[in-house]
Amino acid sequence: MRKTLLLTHEYYPFKGGVANYCYNLFRFLHKKDYMVVTDNPAVKTQENVYNIRLTNKLIRPSWITGYFKIKKIIKRQNIKVIFTPNILPLGTMAYFLKIPYVISLHGLDINLALKNRPRLTQKILNKAERVIVNSRYTYEIVKKLRIDNKKIHLLYPTTKIDTYIIPEKTQQLKRELSLGEANKILLTVSRLTRRKAQDLVIQAVAKLKNPHLKYFIIGHGPMEKNLRKMIKDYNLEKQIFVLTDVADNNLPYYYDLADIFVLAHRHDKTDIEGFGIVFLEAAMFGLPIIAGSSGGVTDIFTDQKNALLVKNDDLDTLTKHLNTLLNNPELSAKLGSQAKQRSGDFPVAKEQSLALKELLS
């Protein structure tokens, strides 16, 4: 393959969908074939990965200093193609750098770009050698634009989570969390943002009034303070817990403990769930799933067949679905089994890496 520069704001170990998407696409490729440049403070410079300041808000355009840095890297490293999951402003850099580039789109990014800079977005996509999308939802957005459909390619996100469980570690975690046999466990794994709708689940838990129900919210983000306040206001400090520092190697044990995975995300015209890799993770563990019925989630699940889907901000249906799964173990087991089966329909990370390698050759 041509030597590739992955130019991104997000990369592993930063926790986020785009970071994991890029990491899983590239991690099976030979390191001599690509390098990563990011400006995320969570990512340290290491072999093949470089942390460089790419934007400066005090200068207009904000990306111009990054442009000159990347131009030098391209020459020094003999880069032949750029891959970027950030259409604005990193895609703008690629547009002006005069070498082939590939744009990867995920949902919110393309919607925001079209809303804020429609003409520039159109130019960037028209000039791109290839446009990679993460779901059929994102594909439909791009398909409506005036670009060659032959250069649009669908590469689903993949997960690096390990489903191998040591039972003793699950029991140890259960003791650490003071969980009894009567407890039922709800789990959400995601960024703490309004779109992810953890607050809606908190309201549903309050409505259920089930003292045996425990809800674990794993993630970090701008809504943390608000969520903690809601939990306190509803007097649910002994039932709902926000965990912001769960290590990747411990996450499988929370999935193993859980009875139901819930992420009833919201959407508007711009901010919609592009795919949701955590749904695949939960499905791999055989959990019954309650999900928002929008965006790329419908690429994965069919309502009532392998998940229960909730329309935008529908608290009553969310509460009803939770109550149904909590009181119907046969249905929970059936949905969990069918979700697990569905997760096997999606390519694994190595297969997607090989598909990307072909696109970059």
C-alpha positions in Angstrom: 0.0 0.0 0.0 1.0 3.6 -0.4 2.6 5.1 2.7 -0.3 6.8 4.5 -0.6 9.6 7.0 -3.5 9.2 9.4 -4.4 12.7 10.4 -6.8 12.8 13.3 -8.0 14.7 16.4 -8.9 11.4 18.1 -6.9 8.2 18.5 -6.5 5.4 21.0 -6.1 5.5 24.0 -8.5 8.4 23.9 -12.0 6.9 24.5 -14.4 7.6 21.7 -16.0 6.1 18.7 -13.8 7.8 16.1 -10.6 7.1 18.0 -11.4 3.4 18.2 -12.6 3.3 14.6 -9.3 4.6 13.3 -7.2 2.5 15.7 -9.0 -0.7 14.7 -8.7 0.1 11.0 -4.9 0.7 11.2 -3.7 -1.6 14.0 -3.2 -4.7 11.8 -1.3 -2.8 9.1 2.5 -2.8 9.0 3.9 0.2 10.8 6.2 1.0 8.0 3.1 1.6 5.8 1.6 4.4 7.9 2.1 7.0 10.6 -0.4 8.8 12.9 -0.4 12.5 13.6 -2.9 13.7 16.3 -3.3 16.6 18.6 -5.3 14.9 21.3 -3.7 15.4 24.8 -4.7 11.8 25.8 -2.3 10.4 23.1 1.4 10.5 23.8 4.1 10.5 21.1 5.3 6.9 20.7 6.4 4.6 17.9 4.6 5.6 14.7 2.3 8.0 16.6 3.1 11.7 16.9 1.3 14.3 19.0 1.6 17.7 17.2 -0.4 20.9 17.7 -2.6 21.1 14.6 -4.8 24.2 15.2 -4.4 27.6 16.8 -7.5 29.6 17.6 -5.5 32.8 17.7 -4.7 32.6 14.0 -7.0 32.6 11.0 -7.5 30.1 9.5 -6.9 28.1 12.7 -5.4 25.2 10.8 -2.7 27.1 8.9 0.2 26.4 11.2 -0.8 22.7 11.2 -0.9 22.8 7.5 2.8 23.8 7.2 3.8 21.2 9.8 2.0 18.5 7.9 3.5 19.7 4.6 7.0 19.1 6.1 6.1 15.7 7.4 4.7 14.6 4.1 8.0 15.5 2.4 10.3 14.1 5.1 8.3 10.8 5.5 7.5 10.4 1.8 3.8 10.3 2.5 1.7 9.3 -0.6 -1.9 9.6 0.7 -3.7 11.2 3.7 -6.5 9.5 5.6 -8.5 11.7 7.9 -11.8 11.2 9.9 -12.1 15.0 10.5 -13.6 16.7 7.5 -13.3 20.2 9.1 -10.7 21.4 9.6 -8.3 18.5 8.9 -10.0 17.7 5.7 -9.4 21.3 4.7 -5.7 20.8 5.2 -5.8 17.7 3.1 -7.6 19.6 0.3 -4.8 22.1 0.0 -1.9 19.7 0.5 -1.9 18.6 -3.2 -1.6 14.8 -2.5 -4.4 12.2 -2.7 -6.6 12.0 0.4 -9.3 9.8 1.9 -12.1 11.2 4.0 -13.8 9.1 6.6 -17.3 10.1 7.8 -19.2 9.1 10.9 -22.6 11.0 11.1 -22.4 14.1 13.3 -19.2 15.3 11.5 -20.7 15.4 8.0 -24.0 16.9 9.3 -22.1 19.7 11.1 -19.9 20.3 8.1 -22.8 20.6 5.8 -24.6 22.9 8.2 -21.6 25.2 8.8 -19.5 25.1 5.6 -21.6 23.5 2.9 -19.7 24.7 -0.1 -16.3 23.9 1.4 -17.5 20.5 2.5 -18.8 19.8 -1.0 -15.4 20.8 -2.5 -13.5 18.5 0.0 -15.6 15.5 -0.8 -15.5 16.1 -4.6 -11.7 16.2 -4.5 -11.3 13.2 -2.2 -9.9 10.1 -3.8 -12.3 8.0 -1.6 -15.0 8.7 0.9 -15.4 6.0 3.7 -18.6 5.8 5.7 -19.3 3.9 8.9 -22.9 3.0 8.3 -25.7 2.9 5.8 -27.2 6.0 7.5 -24.0 7.9 6.8 -23.9 6.4 3.3 -27.4 7.8 2.5 -26.3 11.3 3.6 -23.2 11.3 1.3 -25.2 9.6 -1.5 -27.4 12.7 -1.8 -24.4 15.0 -2.4 -23.0 15.6 -5.9 -20.1 13.2 -5.7 -19.2 10.1 -7.6 -21.0 7.2 -5.8 -18.3 4.8 -7.0 -15.8 6.3 -4.6 -18.0 5.9 -1.5 -17.1 2.8 0.6 -18.8 1.3 3.6 -16.4 0.1 6.4 -18.3 -0.7 9.6 -16.6 0.0 12.9 -15.2 -2.9 14.8 -14.3 -3.6 18.4 -11.2 -4.6 20.2 -12.9 -5.8 23.4 -12.0 -9.2 24.8 -14.9 -11.4 25.5 -12.8 -13.9 27.4 -14.0 -13.7 31.1 -12.3 -15.1 34.2 -15.3 -15.9 36.5 -13.4 -15.2 39.6 -12.7 -11.6 38.5 -16.5 -11.1 37.8 -17.2 -12.3 41.3 -14.6 -10.0 42.7 -16.0 -7.0 40.9 -19.5 -8.0 42.2 -18.2 -7.9 45.7 -16.5 -4.6 45.2 -19.7 -3.1 43.9 -21.7 -4.6 46.8 -24.1 -6.4 44.5 -26.4 -9.1 45.8 -28.2 -11.9 44.0 -31.4 -10.0 44.0 -29.9 -7.0 42.1 -30.6 -6.4 38.4 -28.0 -4.4 36.6 -28.5 -1.9 33.9 -25.4 -0.7 32.0 -24.6 2.2 29.7 -21.1 2.7 28.1 -20.7 5.9 26.2 -19.6 9.5 26.3 -21.5 11.6 28.8 -23.3 13.9 26.5 -26.9 15.0 26.0 -27.2 12.9 22.8 -26.4 9.7 24.7 -29.5 10.3 26.9 -28.2 8.8 30.2 -30.5 11.4 31.9 -33.5 9.7 30.2 -32.5 6.4 31.8 -32.1 8.0 35.2 -35.7 9.3 34.9 -36.9 5.8 33.9 -35.1 4.2 36.9 -36.8 6.8 39.1 -40.2 5.9 37.6 -39.7 2.2 38.1 -39.1 2.5 41.9 -37.3 -0.9 42.0 -35.0 -0.9 45.0 -33.1 -3.9 43.6 -32.2 -2.1 40.4 -28.7 -0.8 39.9 -27.6 1.4 37.0 -23.9 1.8 36.0 -23.0 4.6 33.7 -19.5 4.2 32.3 -17.8 7.1 30.5 -16.7 10.7 30.7 -17.8 13.9 29.1 -19.5 17.3 29.6 -22.7 16.0 31.1 -21.1 14.3 34.2 -21.9 17.1 36.6 -25.5 17.3 35.4 -26.0 13.6 35.7 -24.6 13.5 39.2 -26.9 16.3 40.2 -29.9 14.4 38.7 -29.0 11.3 40.7 -28.8 13.3 43.9 -32.1 15.2 43.1 -33.9 11.8 42.6 -32.3 10.4 45.8 -30.8 7.5 43.8 -27.2 7.7 45.0 -27.5 4.0 46.2 -28.8 2.8 42.9 -27.1 4.8 40.1 -23.4 5.2 39.7 -21.3 7.2 37.3 -17.9 5.6 36.7 -15.4 7.7 34.7 -12.2 5.7 35.1 -13.0 2.1 34.2 -9.9 0.6 32.5 -10.3 -1.1 29.1 -9.3 -4.5 30.5 -12.0 -4.2 33.2 -14.8 -3.1 30.9 -15.7 -6.7 29.8 -16.5 -7.6 33.4 -19.1 -4.9 33.6 -20.7 -6.3 30.5 -20.5 -9.7 32.1 -22.3 -8.4 35.3 -25.0 -6.6 33.4 -28.5 -7.9 32.8 -29.5 -5.2 30.3 -27.6 -2.7 28.1 -29.4 0.6 27.5 -28.4 3.5 25.3 -31.6 5.3 24.3 -29.8 8.1 22.5 -31.5 11.3 21.3 -31.2 12.8 17.8 -31.9 16.0 16.0 -31.3 17.0 12.4 -27.6 17.4 12.9 -26.6 15.2 15.9 -27.4 11.6 15.3 -25.7 8.3 16.4 -23.6 7.4 13.4 -23.2 3.7 14.4 -22.5 2.9 18.1 -19.8 0.3 18.5 -20.8 -0.3 22.2 -24.0 -1.9 20.9 -21.9 -4.5 19.1 -19.9 -5.0 22.3 -23.0 -5.5 24.4 -24.4 -7.9 21.8 -21.1 -9.9 21.8 -21.8 -10.5 25.5 -25.4 -11.7 24.8 -27.1 -8.8 26.6 -30.6 -7.7 25.8 -30.4 -4.2 24.4 -32.5 -1.1 24.5 -31.4 1.4 21.9 -32.5 4.7 20.3 -34.1 4.0 16.9 -32.1 6.4 14.8 -29.0 6.8 12.7 -26.6 3.9 12.2 -28.1 1.8 15.0 -30.8 0.5 12.6 -27.9 -0.9 10.6 -27.4 -3.3 13.5 -30.8 -4.0 15.1 -34.4 -4.6 14.1 -37.0 -3.7 16.7 -38.3 -6.6 18.7 -36.1 -9.1 16.7 -32.7 -8.5 18.3 -33.2 -5.3 20.4 -36.0 -3.0 21.7 -35.8 0.4 20.0 -37.0 3.7 21.5 -38.0 6.8 19.6 -36.5 10.1 20.3 -36.9 11.2 24.0 -39.7 8.7 24.6 -39.5 8.2 28.3 -42.7 6.2 28.6 -41.6 3.6 26.0 -38.1 3.4 27.6 -39.6 2.8 31.0 -42.0 0.2 29.6 -39.1 -1.7 27.8 -37.0 -1.7 30.9 -39.9 -3.0 33.0 -40.6 -5.7 30.4 -37.1 -7.0 30.3 -36.7 -6.9 34.0 -39.8 -9.0 34.5 -39.6 -11.3 31.4 -36.4 -13.4 31.6 -37.4 -15.5 28.6 -37.7 -12.5 26.4 -34.5 -11.0 27.8 -32.6 -14.3 27.0 -34.1 -14.5 23.5 -33.2 -10.9 22.6 -29.7 -11.3 24.1 -29.2 -14.5 22.1 -30.4 -12.9 18.9 -28.3 -9.8 19.5 -25.2 -12.0 19.9 -26.0 -13.8 16.7 -26.4 -10.5 14.9 -23.0 -9.3 16.1 -21.4 -12.1 14.2 -22.7 -10.7 10.9 -20.2 -7.8 11.1 -16.6 -8.0 10.0 -13.8 -8.2 12.6 -11.1 -5.6 12.8 -8.5 -7.5 10.8 -10.9 -7.9 7.9 -11.6 -4.2 7.9 -7.9 -3.4 8.0 -7.3 -5.6 4.9 -10.2 -3.8 3.2 -8.7 -0.4 4.0 -5.3 -1.6 2.8 -6.8 -2.4 -0.5 -8.4 1.0 -0.7 -5.1 2.7 0.1 -3.1 0.7 -2.4 
